[in-house]
């Protein structure tokens, strides 16, 4: 309203600049009227943010923003004066033999943020690093620039395949988030006034009454674009997840089968090889849902085709999988062989859909097929055409049980600078430097849309991508790329997936066994045991490695791998329920302990164990020759039950657990109810109508609660037609009940409740099942007094109706 003040401010802002506050407190601000002017003078204004005691102080000279709550500064922008828009510098740069011409000149931007009271920040994937981000003083900043990295290094801020410019800060008082919306190459510098202090130094500060408040300072630097920042004020982790998902969307709800086990390598040789591997799983009684084909299945690396000699009858192969209720994934990469006899190339070229070089010709580079063109996926017409290529009459040999893998979509250009596209390549009027990190998102977007369209909008897609950006969660799954068969790579898979979950991407996993090199049998077993409790569960291996199907390492190791995979399948109802919630609320499936115990400082740096939802705690064995692990069981007054032995342990303790090669330390939180399916079959689809077993873990702290979610497992009918079952399971006052959480939904299941296992129970004199029709039936039960475990057998009640079991 004050034109003088606005003109003063604009003099300080040499670039387009936007700071958005999508969220204050637990809710969303939907109207600008929630902002109100409290005061102003010639140098600034004070605005109320619409929440109790929260306001924004804007200063013009020097430019600065301070977000306050009461007398506490939550966050400051440009407090160190690092807001810049680079107008001087090099107009041309060289990288090895490559020259980068900058027709628009130097255009970098930066801005600093200060976070008083904060010592722990997370996010900005993808990096092979610890969950808690390190300070970068004296070293390289964290880099966000999608690249095809060969045998990437660990504990390194180097760029990898994906880039999500979102950082979370956390303290015992508050969780906040910063979303730097920029798809150009970005660097993030982190410094802290407590970094490097020894334990003795921290104790000395305490004894001497040091008044220095911990603070983390972050500087974002992007090569081009505008400063466009979203600040999420929480205050809880759950609030930040909701606030971020309101901006970029939630995790796509995958088909249930995609949460099961995937078998992959580069490459299964031919149709006979696929049939033999498929049969091998049956012969060794190991379930799986998807078998994958890498680039060698195509006709000369021409995607959307089949090698006519190795895969002459793809529909026969796919029908063989359909007969066993299994599925296939084939790879479709975004580099297109330049070949005048190749239909896909000819159509893209004739429609002008290729990315252009700086001189206006089609950009070409070297990749798997040799000389290749790169479709411009930023063009919506190109994306629509690409989607249409997945139609059954276009993608010859494809069927309903075939899904898609988008690899190399950073994009990878073998003869390009840093193995990627030149920055001065053109997407329409935009240089690649401006939107490089978006390319992979658009590839996955178009592919997912194609899988939806081919079914007439009925079927949910499954698409795996290697490259990603903020919002990629809406289109499918990601994995951590070309890892190595080494113990440190197994360990790093945990913080890498945790980091992705914190910024919206719940459907994440790592290649089980490691892509490069060959794992020892012990490492392979431990990786299966870890992968069985990570969201995306796929084994994969390099072309030059020996075959490693699960039965090739002797009967003892086959049995260990079988047991890990079977544990995954038994827990699929819980996994599916977690993804349903991730789809609706943006809450991560696999989460750090501090998300659920935000005031427990002991959890803030932990990344060797994790939670699945709220109720399962997993501490995989990731040390070679490990004979024991120490798991931290959080929560004063909580109890945790070993899911294998049913042994009860108190919370707020470090528990040493002796382990053998068969051990997978997993604990269920007291006060929870988790559904499982005990009848593990050869695929998840074969288990569709099987009965449920409910595991009820009692707690002295609270009533036990859980949920049961059921739908058809593969269509959008859960959303479009409200065809699903969502039940609240509760145990209180010696009664276990199931009640409808979605009265407006409609779905019928033949599945029933087969067994109920109550942990931490006392022995009843009788157990009575009561149903809405007024019937009462006495249930058989067994009680293990040594472990306080009560097992109720054969309730036999349908899983979709109301019922109550009363213990007396």
Secondary structure, 3 states (H helix, E strand, C coil): CCHHHHHHHHHCCCCCEEEEEEEECCEECCCHHHCEEEEEECCEEEEECCCCCEEEEEECCCCEEEEEECCEEEEEECCCCCCEECCCCCCEEEECCEEEECCCCCCCEEEEEEEECCCEEEECCCCCCCCCCCCCCCCCCEEECCCCCCCCCCCCCCCCCCCCCEEEEECCCCEEEEEECCCCCEEEEEEECCCCCCHHHHHHHHHCCCCCCCEEEEEEEECCCCEEEEEECCCCHHHHHHHHHHHHCCCCCCCHHHHCEEECCCCCCCHHHHHHHHHHHHHCCCCCCEEEECHHHCECCECCCCCCCCCCCHHHHHHHHHHCCCEEEEECCCEEECCCCCHHHHHHHHHCCECECCCCCECEEEECCEEEEEECCCCHHHHHHHHHCCCCCCCCCCCCCEEEEECCCCCECCCCHHHECCCCCEECCEEHHHHHHHHHHHHHHHHHHHHHHHCCCCECCCEEECCCCCCHHHHCEEECCCCECCHHHHHHHHHHHHHHHHCCCCCEECEECCCECCCCHHHHHHHHHHHCCCCCEEECCCCCCCCCCCCCCCHHHHHHHHHHHHHHHHCHHHHHHHHHHHHHHCCCCEECHHHHCCCCHHHCCCCCCEEECCCEEEECCCCCCCCEEEEEECCCCCEEEECCCCCEEECCEEEEEECCCCCCEEEEECCEEEEECCCCCCCCHHHCCCCEEEEEECCCCCCEEEEEEECCCCECHHHHCCCCEEEEEEEECCEEEEEECCCCCCCCCCCEEEEEEEECCCCCCCEEEEECCCCEEECEEEEECCCCEEEEECCCCECCCCEEEEEC
